[in-house]
Amino acid sequence: MNPPSADESPKAARDAERIAGEVLGLGSSNDPFVAAVRATRMPMIITDPRQHDNPVVFANDSFCRLTGYARSEILGRNCRFLQGPETDPDTIRQIHEAVASVQPIEIDIRNHRKDGQPFWNRLLLAPVFDADGRLAYFFASQVDVTLERERLEGLQSDNAALAAALTARSHIDRERERELDLAMRAGGLGAWSVDVRTRTLVASEAYKTLMGWPVDQVLTYDDRQNLIHPEDRDAVRAQSDATIHQGADYHIHHRVITPAGSTRWMEARGILIQDAEGAPVRIAGVTTDITERIRADRLRSALMELADALRDLADPDALTHAACEITGRTLEVDRVGFGVVDRPTESIHIERDWTAPGIRSLAGTLSFRDYGSYIEDLKRGETVVFDDARLDPRTKDTATALEAISALAVVNMPLRDHGTTVALFYANKASARVWLEDELQFMRDVGERTLAARERRRAERHLAKLAEFLERTVEQRTAELMASEASLRQAQKMEAVGQLTGGIAHDFNNLLTAISGGLEMVVKRADQGRFDDIKRFLNVARTATERATALTHRLLAFSRRQTLEPKATDVLTLARGMEDLIQRTVGPAIGFETVAPEPVWPVRVDASQLENALLNLCINARDAMPDGGRLRLTLANVSLADASVLGPDCAPGDYVRVCVSDAGVGMSEETIARAFDPFFTTKPMGQGTGLGLSMVYGFVRQSSGQVSITSRLGEGTTVCIHLPRFHGAVPSPMGAEASPPPSPKARRAMVVIVDDEAPIRMLAAEALSEAGYDFVAAEDGRSGLALLNATPSAELLVTDVGLPGGMNGRQLADAARATRPDLKVLFITGYAESAVLSGGDLDDHMHVMTKPFELKALAERVASILAGGG
């Protein structure tokens, strides 16, 4: 310790020695205060600011225990040795300032023990003065407040977390409110609510903005009602009453007049909010400005109305006036018209304009200079627009004249054609108004469309006379041409009919000669008593009858009227089964093969007719190769997205293609064109009927397919049949080894026969009678139905399809089976009436037999049907 300086008083020196001796332990003392300082459990130290760096000169035992340092490690050092990285710099600064200003201080500081463990120390530092009032020491008591600080920090942390959460929630709420307000503003929505009991309005800033109301002023319920257009107030009030008293959703379109005087359209939507007892409390909702939408709808509707007028009106003047009226009503102006500008005289001539009630017409001639200087703009082809003539520099001097003709606000729009102004389209308003860009564009659209329509009408009138002359000329020439074409078609038709009837007559005359000759010889031999030769002549007649039957079948096939029994058919199996027959038919000089590179889809056809068609094609191919060659039968699956390549009646889809190809002499284009004509043949006389390809064509078309020929002279011919794919299962065929079922034995049964041909009725009755059946017969449908009703024992109805008297065979069968569903029916017909037989799809227990037939076959078919077969 430094000795007292020379300027210290004797008293100060004695005090210093006493303090040093008693407090710092330089001498023994029995002073109770000194003993207490040394022994107290409160850590205490004394520093000497008179020494360099204010070192610790005293530390009691409690301080040593608190810090973990020995007293020898403490004395002579500044207290900063207890500080560490966690000590708050601001706390250190405050302690330094207290020491420097010799002021007491109480502060918590984060110190570190000798082992590095941090602790909180509550420092109570106070200066100690000597007898002369000079600073002698700093006395510091220490309190370990670590637990207290940790608890406090926990509370502070919890409070901070709670405050942060509240702040965050408040921030989120504010952000959501801000985002909602921004979203509503972006969407043009203003929120509001009305207390239905107090008529108190709460409105958002966005709502006030929509209504044109100052945002910083209160908008009351009465204020809002006054803003609503007078013509819409009753409707708004009625909608409010319906929402309050009936709970209806609040939804209405209405107009408002803003404080600035502009009119806006609003769409308001809201809902009723009720209290716990269901009583109405308030209506809350949003409003959006739909002025632009309403105006756009009005302009769009006006253009549609204009289009109708331009389409329907023929007179150019009426058309022009309609366009003016539509424009005036749409823009809510007082006058609209078209005029012709005379540039040399700077005037406009108006034939007729549209005016609102109370506004006079400007029809006649007007001088532009009387109403301003804007004629210069019009001469340049520029549109002249002013909202208020009193404010526009071009018209302010002549505003009184414009006001006198109800034209304070004006649009003068030049309409040009090929760079020249041909008309002026104008609109006037008696009061000031703002002309919007879309309104000006609307006027331009109307003006240009009207001008074009007007010119078109004039051109149409001019062309009408020319067209009338041309029409008369064309009608005369057309009549002459149609007469020529009709004559040509008639000649071609008569040629085709002549060829067909000639062929039929030739073949049938031959067959009838054989039949009549044979029967004549039978009669003659019977008269002569020479019965041995009768059978020979009967066989001649019978053979001719069979040939006639085959001929009629071919004719029916060509005409697509033959009776078919279509069933699901495996074409590949059918073709494989015909290979031996075809090879024997074409002979050994022709090599034959069947090519099917993939599994072939099934089709729904009459299998026997398909066999006949393929055999006919193979015979034709054989005849085209008299010196031998190669014959190929090819099968393939094809999918056609555009089936028109087959023919106009073919639908897109899946088809099975069956082609017969030869290497024969081929056909010319002329021969291909007539190949399907009946009785057309290129074979020598007596070697062909000319019905083979006709029969194939008729059968394929009746089966919803198509047939085509590809051929070139000397290169062979390919005939392809396309049949629609059948989507279904094909029944398993009966085994080749299986023998046909035995013919059923006839049993006695009642049969009703109905046919309008007496010979057929007689022969059928005789055949069935000889077979052991009972029968009754009728000549028409109604008589047949009466017999059926009178004969409950009848089990089978045998009927012709085409019957006189208004009831055909199918109608007779349906009427009979309505009360007797178990009645079996056999239709006998010369051809298949598709409308009568429902396109070939018959009900259960209904069967078809084609005329002509052998009487024995009829009896066998009846026996099979009655036995449960077909």
Stockholm file with secondary structure:
# STOCKHOLM 1.0

chainA/1-870         MNPPSADESPKAARDAERIAGEVLGLGSSNDPFVAAVRATRMPMIITDPRQHDNPVVFANDSFCRLTGYARSEILGRNCRFLQGPETDPDTIRQIHEAVASVQPIEIDIRNHRKDGQPFWNRLLLAPVFDADGRLAYFFASQVDVTLERERLEGLQSDNAALAAALTARSHIDRERERELDLAMRAGGLGAWSVDVRTRTLVASEAYKTLMGWPVDQVLTYDDRQNLIHPEDRDAVRAQSDATIHQGADYHIHHRVITPAGSTRWMEARGILIQDAEGAPVRIAGVTTDITERIRADRLRSALMELADALRDLADPDALTHAACEITGRTLEVDRVGFGVVDRPTESIHIERDWTAPGIRSLAGTLSFRDYGSYIEDLKRGETVVFDDARLDPRTKDTATALEAISALAVVNMPLRDHGTTVALFYANKASARVWLEDELQFMRDVGERTLAARERRRAERHLAKLAEFLERTVEQRTAELMASEASLRQAQKMEAVGQLTGGIAHDFNNLLTAISGGLEMVVKRADQGRFDDIKRFLNVARTATERATALTHRLLAFSRRQTLEPKATDVLTLARGMEDLIQRTVGPAIGFETVAPEPVWPVRVDASQLENALLNLCINARDAMPDGGRLRLTLANVSLADASVLGPDCAPGDYVRVCVSDAGVGMSEETIARAFDPFFTTKPMGQGTGLGLSMVYGFVRQSSGQVSITSRLGEGTTVCIHLPRFHGAVPSPMGAEASPPPSPKARRAMVVIVDDEAPIRMLAAEALSEAGYDFVAAEDGRSGLALLNATPSAELLVTDVGLPGGMNGRQLADAARATRPDLKVLFITGYAESAVLSGGDLDDHMHVMTKPFELKALAERVASILAGGG
#=GR chainA/1-870 SS CCCCCTTSCHHHHHHHHHHHHHTSSSSCCCCHHHHHHHHCSSCEEEECTTSTTCCEEEECHHHHHHHCCCHHHHTTSCGGGGBCTTSCHHHHHHHHHHHHTTCCEEEEEEEECTTSCEEEEEEEEEEEECTTSCEEEEEEEEEECHHHHHHHHHHHHHHHHHHHHHHHHHHHHHHHHHHHHHHHHHTTEEEEEEETTTTEEEECHHHHHHTTCCTTSCCCHHHHHHHBCGGGHHHHHHHHHHHHHHCCCEEEEEEEECTTSCEEEEEEEEEEEECTTSCEEEEEEEEEECHHHHHHHHHHHHHHHHHHHHHHCCCHHHHHHHHHHHHHHHHTCSEEEEEEEETTTTEEEESCEEECTTCCCCCEEEEGGGGCSTHHHHHTTCCEEESCTTTCTTTGGGHHHHHHTTCSEEEEEEEEETTEEEEEEEEEESSCCCCCHHHHHHHHHHHHHHHHHHHHHHHHHHHHHHHHHHHHHHHHHHHHHHHHHHHHHHHHHHHHHHHHHHHHHHHHHHHHHHHHHHHHHHHHHHHHTCGGGHHHHHHHHHHHHHHHHHHHHHHHHHTTCSCCCCEEECHHHHHHHHHHHHHHHHCTTEEEEEECCSCCCCEEECHHHHHHHHHHHHHHHHHTCTTCEEEEEEEEEEEESCGGGTCTTCCSEEEEEEEEEECSCCCCHHHHHHTTSTTCCCSCTTSCCSCHHHHHHHHHHHTTCEEEEEEETTTEEEEEEEEEBCCSCCCCCCCTTCCCCCCCCCCCCEEEEECSCHHHHHHHHHHHHHTTCEEEEESSHHHHHHHHHHCTTEEEEEEESSCSTTCCHHHHHHHHHHHCTTCEEEEEESSCCTTTTGGGCCCTTEEEEESSCCHHHHHHHHHHHHTTCC
#=GC SS_cons         CCCCCTTSCHHHHHHHHHHHHHTSSSSCCCCHHHHHHHHCSSCEEEECTTSTTCCEEEECHHHHHHHCCCHHHHTTSCGGGGBCTTSCHHHHHHHHHHHHTTCCEEEEEEEECTTSCEEEEEEEEEEEECTTSCEEEEEEEEEECHHHHHHHHHHHHHHHHHHHHHHHHHHHHHHHHHHHHHHHHHTTEEEEEEETTTTEEEECHHHHHHTTCCTTSCCCHHHHHHHBCGGGHHHHHHHHHHHHHHCCCEEEEEEEECTTSCEEEEEEEEEEEECTTSCEEEEEEEEEECHHHHHHHHHHHHHHHHHHHHHHCCCHHHHHHHHHHHHHHHHTCSEEEEEEEETTTTEEEESCEEECTTCCCCCEEEEGGGGCSTHHHHHTTCCEEESCTTTCTTTGGGHHHHHHTTCSEEEEEEEEETTEEEEEEEEEESSCCCCCHHHHHHHHHHHHHHHHHHHHHHHHHHHHHHHHHHHHHHHHHHHHHHHHHHHHHHHHHHHHHHHHHHHHHHHHHHHHHHHHHHHHHHHHHHHHTCGGGHHHHHHHHHHHHHHHHHHHHHHHHHTTCSCCCCEEECHHHHHHHHHHHHHHHHCTTEEEEEECCSCCCCEEECHHHHHHHHHHHHHHHHHTCTTCEEEEEEEEEEEESCGGGTCTTCCSEEEEEEEEEECSCCCCHHHHHHTTSTTCCCSCTTSCCSCHHHHHHHHHHHTTCEEEEEEETTTEEEEEEEEEBCCSCCCCCCCTTCCCCCCCCCCCCEEEEECSCHHHHHHHHHHHHHTTCEEEEESSHHHHHHHHHHCTTEEEEEEESSCSTTCCHHHHHHHHHHHCTTCEEEEEESSCCTTTTGGGCCCTTEEEEESSCCHHHHHHHHHHHHTTCC
//
